[in-house]
Amino acid sequence: RYKGLQYRRDVERMLHERGDFSLYHLKKAPEYPLLVVYKTILGEFRHFPIKKKGAMYYVDCSEPKMMLFATIEHLIDYYQSFGYVHQPQPNNDNTTCGLRVD
C-alpha cells in the first residue's frame, strides 16, 4: 500500500480500481507529509494527510468523527478489512473521510 515519495498525479496513476487506496509521502519540501489517497466509486481521487493526536494516528479529513490508531499499520489494516469507499452522504454517522465503515 505504501508508494514512497510521489507527486499527487503520479500516485493517482498507480490506483486502478475504484475503492483502492494507498499511502505516500508527498514530494513537497521541506516537510514531505504522509497522505492517504483513494479512488472513489466515481473515479475521483481524494488525498488526506495522516496526522498524530498524542501517540495515535488518524486520517485528517476535517470531520468531527475520527478513528484513532496506535500505529499506521493498524490504520491500514483497519481500512483494508472494514472499510470501503463510497460517496459521503450528509448526516451519515458511519462516514469517515468518505471511507464507509460497517
C-alpha positions in Angstrom: 0.0 0.0 0.0 2.9 2.4 0.5 4.0 4.1 -2.7 7.0 6.1 -1.4 7.8 9.7 -2.2 5.5 10.8 -5.0 3.7 13.6 -6.7 -0.1 13.6 -6.5 -0.7 12.8 -10.2 1.9 10.0 -10.2 0.3 8.2 -7.2 -3.1 8.6 -8.7 -1.9 6.7 -11.8 -1.0 3.8 -9.5 -4.6 3.3 -8.3 -6.5 1.3 -10.9 -9.7 0.1 -9.2 -12.4 2.2 -7.6 -12.1 1.8 -3.9 -8.3 1.4 -4.0 -6.3 3.4 -1.5 -2.5 3.9 -0.8 -0.2 5.8 1.4 2.6 8.0 0.1 4.8 10.9 1.1 4.1 14.0 -1.0 7.0 15.5 -2.8 6.7 18.8 -1.1 9.8 20.0 0.6 10.7 20.6 3.3 8.0 18.5 5.2 7.1 15.6 2.8 3.8 14.9 4.5 2.3 11.4 4.7 -1.0 11.2 2.9 -3.6 8.6 2.0 -5.1 8.7 -1.4 -8.2 6.8 -2.5 -10.2 6.4 -5.7 -13.9 7.0 -5.2 -16.7 4.9 -6.9 -17.0 7.8 -9.3 -13.3 7.5 -10.2 -12.3 10.7 -8.4 -9.2 10.9 -6.2 -9.2 12.1 -2.6 -6.0 13.0 -0.7 -5.9 13.3 3.1 -3.0 13.8 5.4 -2.3 11.2 8.1 -1.6 13.1 11.4 -0.9 12.3 15.0 -3.0 13.2 18.0 -0.8 12.4 21.0 0.6 8.9 20.3 -2.3 8.0 17.9 -2.6 8.3 14.2 -5.7 9.4 12.2 -6.8 10.5 8.7 -7.3 14.3 8.8 -10.4 15.0 6.6 -11.9 17.8 8.7 -14.8 15.6 10.0 -15.6 15.7 13.7 -15.6 11.8 13.9 -12.2 10.4 13.5 -10.8 6.9 14.0 -7.6 6.8 16.1 -5.0 4.1 15.7 -1.9 3.1 17.7 0.2 2.6 14.5 0.0 3.4 10.8 -0.1 -0.4 10.2 -3.3 -0.6 12.4 -4.8 2.2 10.3 -4.1 0.4 7.1 -5.2 -3.0 8.4 -8.5 -1.4 9.6 -9.4 0.2 6.3 -8.3 -2.9 4.3 -10.5 -5.1 6.5 -13.5 -3.0 7.4 -13.7 0.0 5.0 -14.8 0.5 1.5 -15.0 3.7 -0.4 -18.4 5.4 -1.2 -19.7 8.8 -1.8 -20.2 10.7 1.5 -23.8 11.3 2.4 -24.9 14.2 4.7 -25.9 13.2 8.2 -24.4 9.7 7.8 -22.9 8.7 11.2 -20.9 5.8 9.7 -18.8 8.0 7.4 -15.2 8.9 8.0 -13.5 10.8 5.1 -15.7 9.1 2.6 -14.5 5.7 3.7 -17.6 3.8 4.7 -17.2 1.6 7.8 -19.7 -1.1 8.8 
